[in-house]
């Protein structure tokens, strides 16, 4: 295995682990928002969750760089939307 291949493998593994962690956190947020009856916030977290998991799988597939980049960006944006939604909802059932 060349140095390039080892570095690529390490980067793909890191991307997979980070995106899986972010996806799991988004799923946790979605479940919390559902229990608080903040259904719109729950949907935003759910979209972020699915994007991060798509990004995690794409990061280890050959040729998945474009999908990984797009899904990671959308997941991050959706996580930001969730934070804004929770701030705006502030305990109300939205």
RAGI-V570813 format. One record per backbone hydrogen bond with DSSP energy under -1.0 kcal/mol. CO is the residue of the C=O (numbers start at 1). NH is the residue of the N-H. E is the energy in kcal/mol with one decimal. If there is no record, write none. Layout:
co;nh;e
CO;NH;E
CO;NH;E
//
This chain:
co;nh;e
2;6;-2.3
3;7;-2.5
4;8;-2.6
5;9;-2.4
6;10;-2.2
7;11;-2.4
8;12;-2.6
9;13;-2.4
10;14;-2.4
11;15;-2.7
12;16;-2.5
13;17;-2.5
14;18;-2.7
15;19;-2.7
16;20;-2.3
17;21;-2.2
18;22;-2.7
19;23;-2.5
20;24;-2.4
21;25;-2.2
22;26;-2.3
23;27;-2.3
24;28;-2.2
25;29;-2.5
26;30;-2.5
27;31;-2.3
28;32;-2.2
29;33;-2.7
30;34;-2.2
31;35;-2.1
32;36;-1.6
33;38;-2.9
34;37;-1.4
37;39;-1.1
38;42;-2.1
39;43;-2.1
40;44;-2.2
41;45;-2.4
42;46;-2.3
43;47;-2.4
44;48;-2.2
45;49;-2.7
46;50;-2.3
47;51;-2.4
48;52;-2.6
49;53;-2.0
50;54;-2.3
51;55;-2.6
52;56;-2.2
53;57;-2.1
54;58;-2.7
55;59;-2.0
57;60;-1.1
61;64;-1.8
64;68;-2.9
65;69;-2.7
66;70;-2.3
67;71;-2.9
68;72;-2.3
69;73;-1.9
70;74;-2.5
71;75;-2.5
72;76;-2.1
73;77;-2.3
74;78;-2.8
75;79;-2.1
76;80;-1.9
77;81;-2.3
78;82;-2.3
79;83;-2.0
80;84;-2.2
81;85;-2.8
82;86;-2.8
83;87;-2.2
84;88;-2.6
85;89;-3.2
86;90;-2.5
89;92;-2.0
92;94;-2.1
94;40;-1.2
//
